Amino acid sequence: MCMKDIEVKNQVGLHARPATFFIQKANEFKSSIWVEKEERRVNAKSLLGILSLGIVGGANIRIIADGSDEQLAVDSLVKLVESGFAE
């Protein structure tokens, strides 16, 4: 299992468009992937799950992956979040 804590950089957080980009990236990997915010954990491949966390700009989240490509999955998703989703 691999995990990394990160601050969401873009101003509006993970609303529908960035959440869609995040989910598309997560679905590129075989590993099970979750996002945690304040003790709530959701499937990173679920749009409703991600949106239900209400992740706003400046929020801290944890990305967790477990599987054959877990390190690559976490690194790729962290890079995507750090990029601010090109906003």
C-alpha positions as CSV (number, residue, x, y, z in Angstrom):
1,M,0.0,0.0,0.0
2,C,1.2,3.4,-1.0
3,M,-0.1,6.8,0.2
4,K,0.7,10.5,0.0
5,D,-0.8,13.6,1.6
6,I,-1.2,16.6,-0.6
7,E,-2.8,20.1,-0.6
8,V,-5.2,20.8,-3.4
9,K,-3.7,23.8,-5.2
10,N,-6.5,25.0,-7.6
11,Q,-8.8,27.6,-6.2
12,V,-12.1,25.8,-6.7
13,G,-10.9,22.4,-5.5
14,L,-12.2,19.2,-7.0
15,H,-15.5,20.3,-8.6
16,A,-17.0,18.4,-11.5
17,R,-14.4,19.1,-14.2
18,P,-11.2,18.6,-12.2
19,A,-12.9,15.6,-10.5
20,T,-13.5,14.1,-13.9
21,F,-9.9,14.5,-14.9
22,F,-8.8,12.9,-11.6
23,I,-11.1,9.9,-12.1
24,Q,-10.0,9.4,-15.7
25,K,-6.4,9.3,-14.5
26,A,-7.3,6.9,-11.6
27,N,-9.0,4.6,-14.0
28,E,-5.7,4.2,-16.0
29,F,-4.4,2.0,-13.1
30,K,-5.2,-1.5,-12.0
31,S,-4.7,-0.7,-8.3
32,S,-7.5,0.1,-5.9
33,I,-7.3,3.8,-5.3
34,W,-9.0,5.9,-2.5
35,V,-9.0,9.5,-1.6
36,E,-9.3,10.5,2.1
37,K,-10.4,13.8,3.6
38,E,-10.9,14.3,7.3
39,E,-11.4,10.6,8.1
40,R,-13.7,10.0,5.1
41,R,-12.5,7.6,2.4
42,V,-14.0,7.2,-1.0
43,N,-13.2,5.3,-4.2
44,A,-11.0,7.5,-6.4
45,K,-12.6,6.0,-9.5
46,S,-16.1,7.2,-8.4
47,L,-17.3,10.7,-9.5
48,L,-20.0,10.8,-6.8
49,G,-17.6,9.6,-4.2
50,I,-15.0,12.4,-5.0
51,L,-17.7,15.1,-5.2
52,S,-19.2,13.9,-1.9
53,L,-16.0,14.9,-0.1
54,G,-16.5,18.5,-1.0
55,I,-12.8,19.1,-1.6
56,V,-12.1,22.9,-1.9
57,G,-9.0,24.8,-2.8
58,G,-6.4,24.6,0.0
59,A,-7.9,21.3,1.4
60,N,-5.5,18.5,2.4
61,I,-6.3,15.1,1.0
62,R,-4.6,11.7,1.1
63,I,-4.3,9.6,-2.0
64,I,-4.0,5.8,-1.2
65,A,-3.4,3.0,-3.7
66,D,-3.0,-0.7,-3.2
67,G,-2.1,-3.0,-6.1
68,S,0.5,-3.9,-8.7
69,D,1.0,-0.3,-9.9
70,E,0.3,1.5,-6.6
71,Q,3.4,3.7,-6.6
72,L,2.9,4.9,-10.2
73,A,-0.8,5.6,-9.5
74,V,-0.1,7.7,-6.4
75,D,2.7,9.6,-8.2
76,S,0.6,10.3,-11.2
77,L,-2.4,11.5,-9.2
78,V,-0.2,13.7,-7.0
79,K,1.3,15.3,-10.1
80,L,-2.1,15.9,-11.5
81,V,-3.3,17.6,-8.3
82,E,-0.1,19.7,-8.0
83,S,-0.6,20.9,-11.6
84,G,-3.8,22.6,-10.5
85,F,-5.7,20.7,-13.2
86,A,-4.4,23.3,-15.7
87,E,-6.9,25.9,-14.3
